[in-house]
Amino acid sequence: MDNRRLILLLVFGFSLIMLWDAWQKQSKPVPVANAPTATSVGNAAVPTPTTVPAATGGVPTAAAPAAVATPQVAHATIKTDLYEAEISALGGDVVHLEFLKLHAIDDKAKNFVLFDASSLYAAESGLIGNGLPNHKTVWQLASGNEELKDGENELRLRLTAAGPDGIQVAKTYIFHRGSYLIDLEYEVSNGGAAPLAASAYFQLVRDGKEPAGGSTRVASTFTGPAFYSEAGKYQKVTFADIAKGKDKHVDKADDGWVAMVQHYFVSAWLPPGKGEREFYTRKLGDDFYAAGVIVPMAAVAPGTTGKLDVPLYAGPQEQDKLKKIAPGLQLVVDYGWLTVIAAPLFWVLELIHKFTGNWGWSIIGLTVLLKLAFFPLSAASYKSMAKMRMLTPKLTKLKETHGDDRQRLNTEMMELYKKEKVNPLGGCLPIVVQIPVFIALYWVLLGSVEMRQATWLGWITDLSAKDPYYILPIIMGLTMLIQTRLNPTPPDPIQAKVMWIMPIVFTGMFFMFPAGLVLYWTVNNLLSIAQQWQINRMIEAGGAKK
């Protein structure tokens, strides 16, 4: 196999992977039958711990009559500088979360909504024990709609509910200015005569459908639950495995968190510090799932009050902020199987952004740095192709002379390579080495929320979306045509035609790619053209003198 065939094989392989992933994304069926309803959310059973101590009286498994969702259930709306949250009296849960500074994927005139009744995506919590309030209980709202006022740094919303034997429970949400982190505090007052040993559960529920706008992406990123602990590390769980009962994740640990991940965004319950906890997943209905964590509370003596604090993060996957909130939380950014390469690439990209202040120029800067890093390998590849280009007339003549004798043709070609001191595979290794970097950068540009709705120049107002006027893909296609012109013409007429068709095929593919990736590829092509032209000129000048 000669140099051109290997390059074609690598290019076609990458193209097929991207096209297959895109086809899978477009043709994925959307379940419509037997969808869960709002009532089914409230009726979902309370999780049962295996070893974590439960409240006296056992664990409830059936919904109380008050758990049925009705239009009369009160809601409270909280507005901060970053989002608007809706808390339902049913369960005291966060059932709606709309970001005020992030636009929707499919309609930029609207705000992006994370928690929503349409997908039944919500953050639920409650206590485990007979009669103790949980996500089926109708809580009392101490206040209605509130807004974080200028000069205020936090806003509190308090809900209360009564338990058995004089037990009173309060859950307080604390919303902070400039933060997507919401603190949740449980206070359990024991007015009874016996000590109370209870556990609290914190879960994220949602359907298994792709988030809005997901079908327009070229490749699919992970959507589903994820768990982290020091012992089990980061573990993703698919909805399909949960449905089949084959999901594998850490069950018990003394640290860690549970999250629900989707492209660009994440919600996560983050029990602080060290302490016993139990993780779980459940299928609640047709295409409806839950993932959560159970945390034991310290025993509450009669006449005293016990407290438990577990923060909730619900927002964009901004890596520099996630790593400061909880250990390992930045791992929710989905870079695929090349994370080991993609993570350092994003670190460099982020470093460049600190100087440029624009992600488009940062991509160009990263492209230049990568080109410099691979300069020796690229030079070797281009030198090999330049020498092959000079041999094209001789190779064509050999094919005309010995075209009917394949073995003789190969022998003569090898003799010619030996005589001219040309390695036909000399340009392959540099290309093979660079392919993982290219794919990793593809995932960086696709998976980093920093690229979402990030502007560059003029018509490019979202580096994570396709070019609305297809200008960049057309420029990229033209640069590929120029590169093809600079490359040696394959002796095989079929290969020669394929080489000229490839720029057209790639241009069509890149119509669907994020503008940030097309920008990278275009700049890389321009730098490659400059390098290849200079090397061709030097090799041809040396050949002419010889």
C-alpha positions as CSV (number, residue, x, y, z in Angstrom):
1,M,0.0,0.0,0.0
2,D,1.5,3.3,-1.1
3,N,1.5,6.6,0.8
4,R,-1.5,8.1,-0.9
5,R,-3.7,5.0,-0.3
6,L,-2.8,5.0,3.4
7,I,-3.7,8.7,3.7
8,L,-7.0,8.0,1.9
9,L,-7.8,5.2,4.2
10,L,-7.2,7.3,7.3
11,V,-9.2,10.2,5.9
12,F,-12.1,7.9,4.9
13,G,-12.0,6.2,8.3
14,F,-12.4,9.5,10.1
15,S,-15.1,10.6,7.7
16,L,-17.0,7.4,8.2
17,I,-16.9,7.7,12.0
18,M,-18.2,11.2,11.9
19,L,-20.9,10.4,9.4
20,W,-22.0,7.3,11.3
21,D,-22.3,9.2,14.5
22,A,-24.3,11.9,12.8
23,W,-26.6,9.4,11.2
24,Q,-27.2,7.6,14.5
25,K,-28.0,11.0,16.0
26,Q,-30.5,11.9,13.3
27,S,-32.2,8.5,13.1
28,K,-32.5,7.8,16.8
29,P,-36.2,7.2,17.6
30,V,-37.9,9.4,20.0
31,P,-40.2,7.5,22.4
32,V,-43.7,9.0,22.5
33,A,-45.9,6.4,24.0
34,N,-46.5,5.8,27.7
35,A,-44.6,9.0,28.6
36,P,-44.6,9.7,32.4
37,T,-46.9,12.4,33.7
38,A,-46.5,14.9,36.4
39,T,-48.6,12.7,38.7
40,S,-46.2,9.8,38.1
41,V,-43.4,11.9,39.3
42,G,-45.0,12.6,42.6
43,N,-46.0,9.0,43.0
44,A,-42.4,7.7,42.5
45,A,-41.5,5.5,45.5
46,V,-39.1,6.8,48.2
47,P,-35.7,5.2,47.9
48,T,-34.9,2.5,50.5
49,P,-31.4,2.4,52.0
50,T,-29.7,-1.0,52.5
51,T,-27.4,-0.3,55.4
52,V,-27.9,3.4,56.1
53,P,-30.1,3.7,59.2
54,A,-33.7,4.7,58.5
55,A,-36.2,6.5,60.7
56,T,-38.1,4.5,63.3
57,G,-41.1,2.9,61.9
58,G,-39.7,1.7,58.6
59,V,-39.6,3.1,55.1
60,P,-42.7,4.0,53.1
61,T,-43.2,2.4,49.7
62,A,-46.5,3.8,48.6
63,A,-47.6,7.3,47.9
64,A,-49.8,9.1,50.3
65,P,-53.1,10.6,49.0
66,A,-51.6,14.1,49.4
67,A,-48.9,13.2,47.0
68,V,-51.1,13.4,43.9
69,A,-50.2,16.5,41.9
70,T,-53.1,18.9,41.4
71,P,-53.4,22.4,39.9
72,Q,-54.0,23.7,43.5
73,V,-50.4,23.0,44.6
74,A,-48.6,26.2,45.4
75,H,-45.4,27.3,43.8
76,A,-42.7,29.9,44.7
77,T,-40.6,31.6,42.0
78,I,-37.1,32.8,43.0
79,K,-35.3,35.2,40.7
80,T,-31.5,35.9,40.9
81,D,-29.1,37.6,38.6
82,L,-28.4,34.3,36.8
83,Y,-31.7,32.3,36.8
84,E,-35.3,32.0,37.7
85,A,-36.2,28.9,39.8
86,E,-39.6,27.5,40.6
87,I,-40.1,25.5,43.9
88,S,-43.2,23.4,44.2
89,A,-45.0,22.8,47.5
90,L,-45.4,19.2,46.4
91,G,-42.2,17.7,47.7
92,G,-40.6,21.1,48.1
93,D,-38.6,20.4,45.0
94,V,-36.9,22.5,42.3
95,V,-39.2,21.8,39.3
96,H,-38.2,24.6,36.9
97,L,-34.9,26.3,36.3
98,E,-34.5,28.9,33.6
99,F,-31.2,30.7,32.9
100,L,-31.5,34.4,32.3
101,K,-28.1,34.9,30.5
102,L,-28.0,31.7,28.4
103,H,-30.1,31.4,25.3
104,A,-32.0,28.3,24.2
105,I,-30.3,26.1,21.6
106,D,-33.1,26.0,19.1
107,D,-34.4,29.6,19.7
108,K,-32.0,32.3,20.8
109,A,-34.9,34.6,21.5
110,K,-35.8,32.4,24.5
111,N,-33.8,31.5,27.6
112,F,-32.3,28.1,28.2
113,V,-34.4,25.9,30.5
114,L,-32.7,23.1,32.4
115,F,-35.4,21.7,34.9
116,D,-38.7,21.6,33.2
117,A,-42.1,19.9,33.4
118,S,-42.0,18.9,29.7
119,S,-39.0,16.6,30.3
120,L,-40.0,16.0,34.0
121,Y,-36.5,17.0,34.9
122,A,-36.4,18.0,38.5
123,A,-34.2,18.0,41.7
124,E,-36.0,16.1,44.5
125,S,-35.2,15.4,48.1
126,G,-36.8,14.2,51.3
127,L,-36.5,12.1,54.5
128,I,-36.7,8.4,54.8
129,G,-38.9,7.1,57.6
130,N,-42.5,6.3,58.4
131,G,-44.5,9.6,58.2
132,L,-41.4,11.8,57.6
133,P,-41.9,14.4,54.9
134,N,-40.5,13.5,51.5
135,H,-40.9,14.4,47.8
136,K,-44.6,13.3,48.0
137,T,-45.5,15.6,50.9
138,V,-47.2,18.9,50.4
139,W,-44.9,21.4,52.2
140,Q,-45.9,24.8,53.6
141,L,-44.3,27.7,51.8
142,A,-43.2,30.4,54.2
143,S,-43.1,33.0,51.4
144,G,-44.2,33.4,47.7
145,N,-42.3,34.9,44.8
146,E,-39.1,36.7,45.6
147,E,-36.3,38.4,43.8
148,L,-32.7,38.9,44.7
149,K,-32.4,42.7,45.2
150,D,-29.5,44.9,44.4
151,G,-27.0,44.8,47.2
152,E,-28.1,41.4,48.4
153,N,-25.8,38.4,48.1
154,E,-28.2,35.6,49.0
155,L,-31.9,34.8,49.2
156,R,-33.6,32.2,51.4
157,L,-36.8,30.2,50.8
158,R,-38.0,28.2,53.8
159,L,-40.5,25.3,53.6
160,T,-41.9,23.3,56.6
161,A,-43.8,20.1,57.1
162,A,-44.9,18.1,60.1
163,G,-43.9,14.6,60.9
164,P,-45.2,12.0,63.4
165,D,-44.9,12.2,67.2
166,G,-44.2,16.0,67.3
167,I,-41.4,16.0,64.7
168,Q,-41.1,19.2,62.7
169,V,-39.0,19.4,59.5
170,A,-37.9,22.5,57.6
171,K,-35.9,22.7,54.4
172,T,-34.4,25.9,53.3
173,Y,-33.0,26.8,49.9
174,I,-30.3,29.4,49.8
175,F,-29.7,31.2,46.5
176,H,-26.5,33.1,45.9
177,R,-25.6,36.0,43.7
178,G,-23.4,35.2,40.7
179,S,-23.5,31.4,41.4
180,Y,-25.3,28.4,40.1
181,L,-24.8,26.6,43.4
182,I,-28.0,26.3,45.6
183,D,-27.5,25.3,49.2
184,L,-30.2,23.1,50.8
185,E,-30.5,22.9,54.6
186,Y,-32.6,20.4,56.4
187,E,-33.6,21.0,60.0
188,V,-35.3,18.3,62.0
189,S,-36.8,19.2,65.4
190,N,-37.6,16.2,67.6
191,G,-40.5,17.0,69.8
192,G,-41.1,13.4,70.6
193,A,-39.9,11.2,73.5
194,A,-37.6,8.9,71.6
195,P,-34.3,9.6,69.7
196,L,-34.7,10.0,65.9
197,A,-32.3,8.3,63.5
198,A,-33.2,9.3,60.0
199,S,-31.7,9.4,56.5
200,A,-32.2,12.0,53.8
201,Y,-32.2,11.2,50.0
202,F,-31.3,13.6,47.2
203,Q,-32.2,12.6,43.7
204,L,-32.4,13.9,40.1
205,V,-35.2,12.6,37.9
206,R,-35.8,13.0,34.2
207,D,-36.9,11.2,31.1
208,G,-34.4,9.5,28.8
209,K,-34.9,11.7,25.8
210,E,-32.2,13.9,24.2
211,P,-32.2,17.5,25.5
212,A,-33.6,20.2,23.2
213,G,-31.4,20.8,20.2
214,G,-29.5,17.6,20.5
215,S,-30.5,16.3,17.1
216,T,-28.7,19.1,15.4
217,R,-25.3,18.2,16.7
218,V,-22.8,16.3,14.5
219,A,-21.8,13.9,17.2
220,S,-23.5,12.8,20.3
221,T,-22.3,13.6,23.8
222,F,-23.3,11.7,26.9
223,T,-26.8,12.3,28.5
224,G,-27.5,10.5,31.8
225,P,-26.5,9.9,35.4
226,A,-22.9,10.0,36.6
227,F,-21.4,9.2,40.0
228,Y,-18.0,10.2,41.6
229,S,-16.2,8.9,44.6
230,E,-12.5,8.6,45.5
231,A,-12.8,4.8,45.4
232,G,-14.9,4.4,42.2
233,K,-13.7,7.6,40.4
234,Y,-16.0,9.0,37.7
235,Q,-18.6,6.6,36.4
236,K,-21.3,7.3,33.7
237,V,-24.5,5.2,33.6
238,T,-26.7,5.0,30.6
239,F,-30.5,5.1,30.7
240,A,-30.6,1.8,28.7
241,D,-28.5,0.0,31.3
242,I,-30.8,1.3,34.1
243,A,-33.8,0.0,32.2
244,K,-32.2,-3.4,31.8
245,G,-30.9,-3.5,35.4
246,K,-27.3,-3.7,34.2
247,D,-26.1,-0.3,35.4
248,K,-22.8,-0.5,37.3
249,H,-21.6,2.2,39.6
250,V,-20.3,2.6,43.1
251,D,-23.0,1.7,45.6
252,K,-21.5,2.9,48.9
253,A,-18.7,5.3,49.7
254,D,-17.6,7.8,52.3
255,D,-17.4,10.7,49.8
256,G,-18.6,11.7,46.3
257,W,-21.6,13.0,44.5
258,V,-24.4,12.2,42.0
259,A,-25.1,14.1,38.8
260,M,-27.3,14.2,35.8
261,V,-25.2,15.2,32.7
262,Q,-26.2,16.5,29.3
263,H,-24.4,18.5,26.6
264,Y,-23.0,21.7,28.1
265,F,-25.0,21.5,31.4
266,V,-25.1,19.4,34.6
267,S,-27.1,19.2,37.8
268,A,-25.5,17.5,40.8
269,W,-26.2,16.8,44.5
270,L,-22.9,17.4,46.4
271,P,-22.9,16.0,49.9
272,P,-19.9,17.8,51.5
273,G,-16.9,16.3,53.2
274,K,-16.4,12.7,54.3
275,G,-19.3,10.6,55.6
276,E,-21.3,7.5,54.8
277,R,-23.5,7.6,51.8
278,E,-25.3,5.3,49.4
279,F,-25.8,5.8,45.6
280,Y,-28.6,4.4,43.6
281,T,-30.4,4.5,40.2
282,R,-34.0,3.5,39.5
283,K,-36.4,3.2,36.6
284,L,-39.5,5.0,37.7
285,G,-41.6,4.4,34.6
286,D,-41.5,4.1,30.8
287,D,-38.5,6.2,29.8
288,F,-38.3,7.9,33.2
289,Y,-35.4,7.5,35.6
290,A,-33.9,8.6,38.9
291,A,-30.3,8.8,40.2
292,G,-29.6,9.8,43.8
293,V,-27.7,9.6,47.0
294,I,-28.8,8.7,50.5
295,V,-27.1,10.4,53.4
296,P,-27.7,9.5,57.1
297,M,-28.4,12.2,59.6
298,A,-26.9,12.2,63.1
299,A,-29.3,10.9,65.7
300,V,-31.6,13.7,67.0
301,A,-32.3,13.5,70.7
302,P,-35.7,14.5,72.1
303,G,-36.1,18.3,72.4
304,T,-33.1,19.0,70.1
305,T,-32.7,19.9,66.4
306,G,-30.5,18.1,63.8
307,K,-29.2,19.7,60.6
308,L,-28.0,18.4,57.3
309,D,-26.7,20.5,54.4
310,V,-26.3,19.2,50.8
311,P,-25.7,21.8,48.0
312,L,-27.2,21.5,44.6
313,Y,-25.3,22.6,41.5
314,A,-27.4,23.2,38.4
315,G,-25.8,25.1,35.6
316,P,-23.3,25.2,32.7
317,Q,-20.2,22.9,32.7
318,E,-17.7,25.7,33.2
319,Q,-14.6,23.7,34.1
320,D,-12.6,26.4,36.0
321,K,-15.6,26.8,38.4
322,L,-16.6,23.1,38.6
323,K,-13.2,22.0,39.9
324,K,-13.5,24.5,42.8
325,I,-17.0,23.4,43.8
326,A,-16.4,19.7,44.4
327,P,-13.6,17.2,43.7
328,G,-13.9,15.6,40.2
329,L,-16.9,17.7,39.2
330,Q,-15.1,19.0,36.1
331,L,-15.1,15.4,34.8
332,V,-18.7,15.8,33.7
333,V,-17.4,17.6,30.6
334,D,-17.7,14.9,28.0
335,Y,-14.5,14.6,25.9
336,G,-15.1,11.0,24.8
337,W,-12.3,8.4,24.9
338,L,-9.6,10.9,24.2
339,T,-10.0,12.9,27.4
340,V,-6.3,12.4,28.3
341,I,-5.4,14.5,25.2
342,A,-8.4,16.7,25.1
343,A,-8.1,18.0,28.7
344,P,-4.6,19.5,28.2
345,L,-5.7,21.0,24.9
346,F,-8.5,22.8,26.6
347,W,-6.1,24.0,29.3
348,V,-3.9,25.6,26.7
349,L,-7.0,27.0,24.9
350,E,-8.2,28.5,28.1
351,L,-4.7,30.0,28.8
352,I,-4.7,31.7,25.4
353,H,-8.2,33.0,26.1
354,K,-6.9,34.9,29.1
355,F,-4.8,37.0,26.8
356,T,-7.1,37.3,23.7
357,G,-10.5,37.5,25.5
358,N,-12.1,35.9,22.4
359,W,-12.5,32.2,21.9
360,G,-12.3,32.5,18.1
361,W,-8.8,34.0,18.3
362,S,-7.9,31.5,21.0
363,I,-8.7,28.7,18.6
364,I,-6.5,30.3,16.0
365,G,-3.7,30.7,18.6
366,L,-4.0,27.0,19.6
367,T,-3.9,26.0,15.9
368,V,-0.6,27.9,15.5
369,L,0.9,26.3,18.6
370,L,-0.1,22.8,17.5
371,K,1.3,23.5,14.0
372,L,4.6,24.5,15.6
373,A,4.6,21.5,17.9
374,F,4.1,19.2,14.9
375,F,6.4,21.2,12.6
376,P,9.2,18.6,12.4
377,L,6.8,15.8,11.7
378,S,4.8,17.8,9.1
379,A,8.0,18.9,7.4
380,A,9.1,15.2,7.0
381,S,5.7,14.4,5.6
382,Y,5.7,17.3,3.1
383,K,9.3,16.5,2.1
384,S,8.3,12.9,1.3
385,M,5.2,14.1,-0.7
386,A,7.3,16.7,-2.5
387,K,9.8,14.0,-3.6
388,M,6.9,11.8,-4.6
389,R,5.5,14.7,-6.6
390,M,8.8,14.9,-8.6
391,L,8.6,11.2,-9.3
392,T,5.1,11.3,-10.6
393,P,6.1,11.4,-14.3
394,K,8.4,8.4,-13.9
395,L,5.8,6.5,-11.9
396,T,3.2,7.2,-14.6
397,K,5.6,6.0,-17.3
398,L,6.3,2.8,-15.3
399,K,2.6,2.2,-15.0
400,E,2.2,2.6,-18.8
401,T,5.1,0.2,-19.5
402,H,4.3,-2.5,-16.9
403,G,0.6,-1.9,-16.2
404,D,-0.3,-5.5,-17.2
405,D,2.3,-7.1,-15.0
406,R,1.5,-6.1,-11.4
407,Q,4.5,-7.8,-9.9
408,R,7.0,-6.3,-12.3
409,L,5.4,-2.9,-11.8
410,N,5.9,-3.1,-8.0
411,T,9.5,-4.3,-8.4
412,E,10.3,-1.4,-10.7
413,M,8.6,1.1,-8.4
414,M,10.6,-0.1,-5.4
415,E,13.8,0.2,-7.5
416,L,13.0,3.7,-8.4
417,Y,12.3,4.6,-4.8
418,K,15.6,3.1,-3.8
419,K,17.5,4.9,-6.5
420,E,15.9,8.3,-5.7
421,K,16.2,7.7,-1.9
422,V,12.5,8.2,-1.4
423,N,10.4,6.5,1.2
424,P,6.9,6.2,-0.1
425,L,5.6,5.8,3.5
426,G,7.7,8.6,4.9
427,G,4.6,10.9,5.2
428,C,2.4,8.4,6.9
429,L,3.7,8.4,10.5
430,P,3.3,12.2,11.0
431,I,-0.3,12.0,9.9
432,V,-1.0,9.0,12.1
433,V,0.5,10.7,15.1
434,Q,-1.6,13.9,14.6
435,I,-5.0,12.2,14.0
436,P,-5.7,11.6,17.8
437,V,-4.9,15.2,18.4
438,F,-7.3,16.4,15.7
439,I,-10.1,14.1,17.1
440,A,-9.4,15.3,20.7
441,L,-9.6,18.9,19.6
442,Y,-12.8,18.1,17.8
443,W,-14.3,16.9,21.2
444,V,-12.9,20.0,23.0
445,L,-14.6,22.3,20.6
446,L,-17.8,20.3,20.7
447,G,-18.0,19.6,24.4
448,S,-16.8,22.8,26.0
449,V,-19.7,25.1,27.1
450,E,-17.3,28.1,26.8
451,M,-17.7,27.7,23.0
452,R,-21.5,27.8,23.3
453,Q,-22.8,31.1,21.8
454,A,-19.3,32.5,21.8
455,T,-18.7,35.1,19.1
456,W,-15.7,35.5,16.8
457,L,-16.1,37.9,13.9
458,G,-19.1,39.3,12.2
459,W,-21.4,36.5,11.1
460,I,-19.9,33.9,13.5
461,T,-22.0,34.5,16.7
462,D,-21.8,31.0,18.0
463,L,-18.6,28.9,17.7
464,S,-20.5,25.8,18.9
465,A,-23.1,26.0,16.0
466,K,-22.7,25.6,12.3
467,D,-21.8,28.7,10.1
468,P,-25.2,30.2,9.2
469,Y,-23.9,31.3,5.8
470,Y,-21.5,28.4,5.2
471,I,-18.7,30.8,4.5
472,L,-16.1,29.1,6.6
473,P,-16.8,25.6,5.2
474,I,-16.5,26.9,1.6
475,I,-13.2,28.6,2.4
476,M,-12.0,25.3,4.1
477,G,-13.0,23.4,0.9
478,L,-11.0,25.8,-1.2
479,T,-7.9,25.3,1.0
480,M,-8.3,21.6,0.6
481,L,-8.4,22.0,-3.2
482,I,-5.1,24.0,-3.0
483,Q,-3.5,21.3,-0.9
484,T,-4.6,18.6,-3.4
485,R,-3.0,20.7,-6.1
486,L,0.3,20.8,-4.1
487,N,0.3,17.0,-3.4
488,P,1.7,14.5,-5.8
489,T,-0.8,13.1,-8.3
490,P,-1.4,9.4,-7.7
491,P,-0.5,7.2,-10.7
492,D,-3.8,5.4,-10.4
493,P,-6.5,7.5,-12.2
494,I,-9.2,6.4,-9.8
495,Q,-7.1,7.5,-6.8
496,A,-6.5,10.8,-8.6
497,K,-10.2,11.4,-9.1
498,V,-10.9,10.5,-5.4
499,M,-8.3,13.0,-4.3
500,W,-10.1,15.8,-6.1
501,I,-13.5,14.6,-4.9
502,M,-12.4,14.6,-1.2
503,P,-12.5,18.4,-0.8
504,I,-16.1,18.5,-2.1
505,V,-17.1,15.7,0.3
506,F,-15.4,17.4,3.3
507,T,-17.0,20.7,2.5
508,G,-20.4,19.1,2.6
509,M,-19.6,17.4,5.9
510,F,-18.3,20.6,7.4
511,F,-21.6,22.4,6.6
512,M,-22.9,20.6,9.8
513,F,-19.8,21.0,11.9
514,P,-19.4,23.6,14.7
515,A,-17.9,26.9,13.4
516,G,-15.1,26.6,15.9
517,L,-13.9,23.3,14.4
518,V,-14.2,24.6,10.9
519,L,-12.2,27.6,11.9
520,Y,-9.5,25.4,13.3
521,W,-9.4,23.2,10.2
522,T,-9.3,26.2,7.9
523,V,-6.4,27.9,9.7
524,N,-4.6,24.6,9.9
525,N,-5.0,24.1,6.2
526,L,-3.7,27.6,5.4
527,L,-0.6,27.0,7.6
528,S,-0.1,23.6,5.9
529,I,-0.3,25.2,2.5
530,A,2.3,27.7,3.4
531,Q,4.6,25.0,4.8
532,Q,4.0,22.6,1.9
533,W,4.5,25.3,-0.8
534,Q,7.8,26.3,0.7
535,I,9.1,22.7,1.0
536,N,7.9,21.9,-2.5
537,R,9.8,24.9,-3.8
538,M,13.0,23.9,-2.0
539,I,12.8,20.3,-3.1
540,E,12.1,21.3,-6.7
541,A,14.9,23.8,-6.7
542,G,17.3,21.2,-5.4
543,G,16.1,18.7,-8.0
544,A,16.6,21.2,-10.8
545,K,20.2,21.9,-9.7
546,K,20.9,18.2,-9.5
